[in-house]
Amino acid sequence: MSRIGKSIITIPSGVTVSETNGVVTVKGPKGELSQTLTDGITLDQKDGELTVNRPSESKQHKALHGLYRALIHNMIVGTSEGFEKKLELVGVGYRASHTGQKLDLALGFSHSIVLELPTEVKIDTLTEKGKNPVITLTSHDKQLIGMIAAKIRSFRKPEPYKGKGVRFVGEIVRRKAGKSA
């Protein structure tokens, strides 16, 4: 049996989980998310605990068992607590600012990059003197926030010689020696 799939999900107070016609809907204080279940995966909910069940021991059902358990768990955590990703801009002249849902990035190109963000994602930019600018993304949808953070990072990935670029806070960039004299 899948180790991830068989673990029980505890539902915190204020979060409701409902399943109708193969669609799981999770509602909480931070928002509402839904996910379609396939291949006969079912849910058992009792006493504030949720169990994901699979119909057979086939390899496909075992894989989907763990997948849907992880997706539902992320939905419950997102609607109750939310998720946060932080990116830092390392490089001389790299700047970030936001107005509403538009993120404006200056990453050393001849033009600035303007990215329109969905309403589910809240953005905050922090620029302190002597420190790298930090972009903070918060949302209840883990998949969406990860996709947006990866998109921002793809504009200027950290390069291995000086380490300049957009990186996640705490990310370690592997450095190369460069030319020897």
N, C-alpha and C positions, 0 to 999 in steps of 0.2 A: 504494500500500500504506500502511496505517496506520503512522505513525511510532512511536507508542507500541507498537502490536502487534508490530512486527517486531523490536524490541529484545530482546536475549537476557537472560534472568534467570539470574544465577549463584546456585547453591544453596550456602549455607555449610555447613561441617562440623557434624554433629549434627542436621541437618534432613533428613527424608526426605519425598519427594513421590511419591504413588502415585495412579493413575487406574484406577477400575473402574466399568464401566457408566455412563460420563458423569459420575461424581462424583470430584472431585479432593480428596484428603486430604493435608494437610500436618501432619507431626508434628515437634515440636522441643522444646528444653528448657523453654520457657515454657508449652507447651500444645499442643492439637490443634485444627485448624480444617478444615472441609470446605465445598466449593462445587460446585453442580451446573452442568455445562456443557450448553448447548443449541445447536441448529442446526448440528451437525456440526463444531464447534470441537474440534481435537485438539491433543495435546501430544507433543512429541518431547524425550526426556531422554537426554543422553549426556555423559559426562565432567564431571559436576557443573554442566551448563548445561541450561536448559529453554527450549524454543522453542514459542510458541503459533502454530498454523496454522489457516487458514480454508479452507472448501471452494470458495468462488467470489469473484468481484470485485463482488458486489452491494453496494448501500449498507448493507443490514442486516447482512451478514456483516462488512463493514469496521468498522461501529460496534461490533459484539460482539467483534471481534478485539481492539481496544484495551481494551475494557471488561474482558474476562476476563484479559488480560495484567496489567492494573493490579490487579485483585482478587487474582490469584495472587501477584503480587509483594508486596502488602500482607500476605497470609497468611504468606509466607516471612519477611518482616521482623518481623512480629508474633510468630511462634513462636520466632524466634532472639533478637531484641533487645527487643521489646515497644514499646508506645506510651505516651506520657504527655501529659496535658492539665492545664493549670493555670488555675484561675479565681480572680479576686480580688474581694472584696466591698468596694465603695467606698461609704461612707456612715456617718454617725454612728449607732452602736448596732447596726450589722450584724455578726452573729456567726455562726460555723460551728463545730460540734463533731460528733464521731462516736463511736459505741459499736458496735463490730463492723461490720456492714454497713448500719447506719442512720445517715443524715446528718441532723443537726438544724440548721436554718437559722433565724435571726432576721433578717428583712429589712424591719422597720418595719411589719409588719402587726400586728393585734391578737392573732394566734396565731403560733406557730412552725410551720414546715413540716418534716415528717419524711418523708424519702425512703428507701425500702428499695432497696438496690442489689443487683444479681446477684452471685453468688460469683466470677464471672470478673474483676470489677473490684475492685481494691484502692484504698482511699481513705486519705488522710492530710490532716489539717487543721493549719494552722500559724497561731498568733496571737501576734504580737509587739507589745509596747507601742510606740505611735507609728507602726505600719505597718498596712496593710489586711490583714484575714484572707485566707489563701490556701488554696484547696482543690486538692489534687493527686490526680488520677485516673490509675491505671496499669492496663494490661490488654494482652493479646496480640491482642485483637479490635478493629481500628480502627473498624469500623462501630458496634459496641456502645458504645465509649468516646465516640465523637462524638455519638451519640444521647443518652447520659446527660448529657454536658456541655451540650448544647443544651437539654435538659429543665431542668437547674439554672439556666441563663441565662434561660430563659423565665419563671421565677418573678418576676424583677424585672430587666427589660432596662435598660441604661444610658440615662438620659434626657438630652436634648441641652442642658439649661440649666445644671445643676450637675454633670452627669456621674455622678450616683449610680446604683448598681445593681450587678448581677453582670456582670463582663466577663472575657474571656480576658486572661491576663497578656501585656502588650505590645500589646493592642488599642488603637487610637486612636479615641476617640469624638469625632465632629464636634460642636462646640459652637455654640450660637446666642447672640446678643447679649442677648436678653431685652428688657425694657421700657427705653425711653430716657426720661431724666428731663425 
